[in-house]
Amino acid sequence: MVQLVWDSLGALLGLTGEIEDVNALQMALRAVTIYAFTLTIVRLGSKRFLGKATAFDIIVGIMIGSVMSRAINGSAPFFPTLAAGAAMIGLHWIFAGLAFHTSWFGTLVKGNPVLLIRDGEIQQEGMQRANLSENDLAEALRLQANLTDPSKVRLAYLERDGSISVIPAGRELHVLDVSVEEGVQTVRVEFER
């Protein structure tokens, strides 16, 4: 019974003959099978592929695509390729767990954020380390904090995922006491500038 199912699956996906003999339907079924399998292992292995990714995540994504495509076009054996893809996702999951539990490993595989602005002062060393121009930083300030002046930024970092985060400087609170005519109380006005 198992052999019959195995043989039927092999014939359906064109696994038994030469790759030149695979027809369009078999190639499409291979693509659908690889897509479903890859989606399953990625969903089981790491939710990170669905959000902002670090280089750590992007590399695995590229490698998974490369490895899994070989099972579709027949340049590698079908089932060993599925096993290799699952192993890569498993390794990524293990590395992500290690990075979570040990800061030194997280820094090794994901890097560190780079300080770009501190208390309104652009940190030239960080800008050079991140290979960012002043125009790149100005763009990030406009997009992230709706600011055009770095002096109004308390902190800005190039994050591990490549995005730039901006923490605006606290606004100063000004108090103005206004006394009106005699016999009337003083009015205090507080405003931000």
C-alpha positions as CSV (number, residue, x, y, z in Angstrom):
1,M,0.0,0.0,0.0
2,V,2.8,2.4,1.0
3,Q,4.7,1.5,-2.2
4,L,1.6,2.2,-4.3
5,V,1.2,5.7,-2.7
6,W,4.9,6.4,-3.1
7,D,4.8,5.3,-6.8
8,S,1.7,7.4,-7.5
9,L,3.3,10.4,-5.9
10,G,6.4,9.9,-7.9
11,A,4.5,9.6,-11.1
12,L,2.3,12.6,-10.3
13,L,5.3,14.8,-9.6
14,G,7.5,13.4,-12.4
15,L,10.1,12.1,-9.9
16,T,10.6,8.7,-11.6
17,G,12.0,9.7,-15.0
18,E,14.4,12.3,-16.4
19,I,13.8,16.0,-15.8
20,E,13.4,16.4,-19.6
21,D,10.3,14.2,-19.5
22,V,8.5,16.3,-16.8
23,N,5.4,17.9,-18.4
24,A,3.9,21.2,-17.5
25,L,1.3,19.8,-15.1
26,Q,4.0,17.8,-13.2
27,M,6.2,21.0,-13.0
28,A,3.2,23.0,-11.7
29,L,2.4,20.3,-9.1
30,R,6.0,20.4,-8.0
31,A,5.8,24.2,-7.6
32,V,2.6,23.9,-5.6
33,T,4.0,21.2,-3.4
34,I,7.2,23.1,-2.8
35,Y,5.3,26.3,-2.1
36,A,3.0,24.5,0.4
37,F,5.9,22.7,2.1
38,T,8.0,25.9,2.3
39,L,5.1,27.9,3.7
40,T,4.5,25.3,6.3
41,I,8.1,25.0,7.5
42,V,8.6,28.8,7.5
43,R,5.4,29.3,9.5
44,L,6.5,26.6,12.0
45,G,10.1,27.7,12.1
46,S,10.0,31.5,12.3
47,K,7.4,34.2,12.3
48,R,10.2,36.7,11.6
49,F,9.9,36.2,7.9
50,L,6.5,37.9,8.0
51,G,7.8,41.0,9.7
52,K,10.8,43.3,9.5
53,A,13.8,41.2,8.8
54,T,17.4,41.5,9.7
55,A,20.2,40.3,7.5
56,F,20.1,37.1,9.5
57,D,16.5,36.5,8.3
58,I,17.0,37.7,4.7
59,I,19.9,35.3,4.1
60,V,17.8,32.4,5.2
61,G,15.0,33.6,2.9
62,I,17.3,33.8,-0.1
63,M,18.9,30.4,0.7
64,I,15.5,28.7,1.2
65,G,14.3,30.1,-2.2
66,S,17.5,28.8,-3.9
67,V,17.4,25.4,-2.3
68,M,13.7,24.8,-2.8
69,S,13.8,25.9,-6.5
70,R,16.1,23.0,-7.2
71,A,13.3,20.6,-6.3
72,I,11.0,22.3,-8.7
73,N,13.3,22.3,-11.7
74,G,14.8,18.9,-11.0
75,S,18.4,20.0,-10.6
76,A,18.4,18.3,-7.2
77,P,16.5,15.2,-5.8
78,F,13.0,16.1,-4.6
79,F,12.8,14.7,-1.1
80,P,16.4,15.4,0.0
81,T,15.8,19.0,-1.1
82,L,12.7,19.2,1.1
83,A,14.8,17.8,4.0
84,A,17.5,20.4,3.3
85,G,15.0,23.2,3.4
86,A,13.5,21.9,6.7
87,A,17.0,21.7,8.1
88,M,17.8,25.3,7.2
89,I,14.6,26.5,8.9
90,G,15.4,24.4,11.9
91,L,18.9,25.9,12.1
92,H,17.4,29.4,11.8
93,W,15.0,28.6,14.6
94,I,17.9,27.3,16.8
95,F,20.0,30.4,16.0
96,A,17.1,32.7,16.8
97,G,16.6,30.9,20.1
98,L,20.3,31.2,21.0
99,A,20.3,34.9,20.0
100,F,17.3,35.5,22.3
101,H,18.9,33.7,25.3
102,T,22.5,34.9,24.8
103,S,23.3,38.5,24.0
104,W,26.8,37.7,22.6
105,F,25.3,35.3,20.0
106,G,22.5,37.8,19.1
107,T,25.2,40.4,18.5
108,L,27.2,38.0,16.4
109,V,24.4,37.0,14.0
110,K,22.3,40.2,14.1
111,G,24.7,43.0,14.8
112,N,24.2,46.0,17.1
113,P,22.3,49.3,16.6
114,V,24.5,52.2,15.6
115,L,24.1,55.6,17.3
116,L,23.5,58.4,14.8
117,I,22.3,61.3,16.9
118,R,22.7,62.0,20.6
119,D,21.2,65.1,22.1
120,G,20.9,66.9,18.8
121,E,24.5,66.2,17.8
122,I,25.1,64.0,14.7
123,Q,27.6,61.3,15.6
124,Q,30.0,61.2,12.7
125,E,31.6,58.0,13.8
126,G,28.2,56.2,13.7
127,M,27.4,57.8,10.4
128,Q,30.7,56.5,8.9
129,R,30.2,53.1,10.5
130,A,26.7,52.8,9.0
131,N,27.8,54.3,5.6
132,L,25.0,56.9,5.9
133,S,25.1,60.3,4.3
134,E,23.6,63.4,5.9
135,N,20.9,63.2,3.2
136,D,20.0,59.6,4.3
137,L,19.7,60.8,7.9
138,A,17.6,63.9,6.9
139,E,15.2,61.6,5.0
140,A,14.8,59.3,8.0
141,L,14.2,62.3,10.3
142,R,11.4,63.5,8.0
143,L,9.9,60.0,7.6
144,Q,10.2,58.8,11.2
145,A,9.7,61.9,13.3
146,N,8.4,64.5,11.0
147,L,11.5,66.6,11.8
148,T,14.0,68.4,9.6
149,D,16.4,69.6,12.3
150,P,18.8,67.1,14.0
151,S,19.1,69.4,17.0
152,K,15.5,68.5,17.9
153,V,16.4,64.8,18.2
154,R,17.4,63.2,21.5
155,L,18.5,59.9,20.0
156,A,18.6,58.3,16.6
157,Y,19.8,54.8,15.8
158,L,20.4,52.7,12.7
159,E,18.7,49.5,14.0
160,R,19.7,45.9,13.4
161,D,17.1,45.5,10.7
162,G,18.4,48.5,8.7
163,S,15.6,51.0,9.7
164,I,16.4,54.2,11.5
165,S,14.6,55.0,14.7
166,V,14.2,58.5,16.0
167,I,13.4,59.7,19.5
168,P,12.6,63.5,19.4
169,A,13.9,65.7,22.1
170,G,11.5,66.6,24.9
171,R,9.6,69.8,24.3
172,E,10.3,72.7,26.6
173,L,7.5,73.8,28.7
174,H,7.3,77.6,29.1
175,V,5.2,79.4,31.7
176,L,4.0,82.9,31.3
177,D,2.4,84.7,34.2
178,V,0.1,87.5,33.1
179,S,-1.5,89.8,35.6
180,V,-4.5,91.7,34.5
181,E,-6.1,94.7,36.2
182,E,-6.1,95.3,39.9
183,G,-8.3,93.0,41.8
184,V,-8.2,90.3,39.1
185,Q,-6.2,87.1,39.7
186,T,-3.0,86.3,37.8
187,V,-3.5,84.1,34.8
188,R,-0.8,81.4,34.2
189,V,-0.4,80.1,30.7
190,E,1.7,77.1,30.0
191,F,2.7,76.2,26.4
192,E,5.2,74.1,24.6
193,R,7.7,75.5,22.2
